[in-house]
Amino acid sequence: MERVKQAQAGDAEAFSSLIADEQDKVYRMIFAYVRKEDDAVDVYQQTVMSAYENLHKLTEPAYFSTWLVRIAINKSLTYIKKRDREQAVSPETLYLLEADTVPIAENLDLWQALQTLNDTYKTALLLRYYSDYTIAQIADITEQPLGTVKTQIRRGLRTLRKQLKGEAYYEFAQADDE
């Protein structure tokens, strides 16, 4: 948390170090939304710029990571709303998204089903299963009550189950038997 305070005091190297620590996680989250490498890079740059410009607004240095992910999600959702048409994920770009708990390249049906969910469910599921955040951390990131996050995850999983009706859903859901 000392680096966050240093960055807030204007230390550019401290800020760069903080961003470097979060880069992969934030980029993968953005890519999960925008689904195109060039667009993800643009949104990532917007996220970093916004974080740099608004770092002084971060009141609790311990929450830098969740604050940065929240910015990334908001920038991604704004980008999607502005985009004229939806673009499909190419199999080549899925190779970039090897997650520890959910190998997306092997679960293309699951990945495509996730893309059809509304943003609320998609965000909750991606943060929980893809980025491996706890429910409490998701509540912090999305600024919602714990019960709401649990409901979003449960409803999102139910929607996926209806869409997939098969093995991919059960492999995905097994990661969180609470």
Long-range contacts (C-beta under 8 A, 24 or more apart in sequence): 1-61, 1-62, 1-64, 4-58, 4-61, 4-64, 5-61, 7-55, 8-55, 8-56, 8-58, 8-61, 15-52, 15-55, 18-64, 19-48, 19-51, 19-68, 22-64, 22-65, 22-68, 22-69, 25-65, 25-69, 25-131, 26-68, 26-69, 26-72, 28-97, 28-99, 28-130, 28-131, 29-69, 29-72, 29-73, 29-76, 29-126, 29-127, 29-130, 29-131, 30-72, 30-75, 30-76, 31-93, 31-96, 31-97, 32-97, 32-114, 32-126, 32-130, 33-73, 33-76, 33-77, 33-79, 33-80, 33-122, 34-76, 34-79, 34-80, 34-83, 35-87, 35-88, 35-89, 35-93, 35-115, 36-87, 36-93, 37-93, 37-96, 39-79, 39-83, 42-79, 43-72, 43-75, 43-76, 43-79, 44-72, 46-75, 46-79, 47-71, 47-72, 47-75, 50-75, 63-140, 66-137, 66-140, 66-141, 69-127, 69-131, 69-141, 70-141, 70-142, 70-143, 73-123, 73-141, 73-142, 77-119, 80-119, 89-115, 99-130, 100-132, 101-129, 101-130, 101-132, 101-175, 102-129, 102-130, 102-171, 102-172, 102-175, 107-168, 107-171, 107-172, 109-164, 109-166, 109-168, 110-160, 110-164, 110-168, 110-169, 110-171, 110-172, 113-160, 113-163, 113-164, 113-168, 113-169, 114-160, 116-163, 117-156, 117-159, 117-160, 120-152, 121-152, 121-153, 121-155, 121-156, 121-159, 122-156, 123-152, 124-149, 124-152, 124-153, 124-156, 125-153, 125-156, 125-157, 125-160, 128-153, 128-176, 129-172, 129-175, 129-176, 135-178
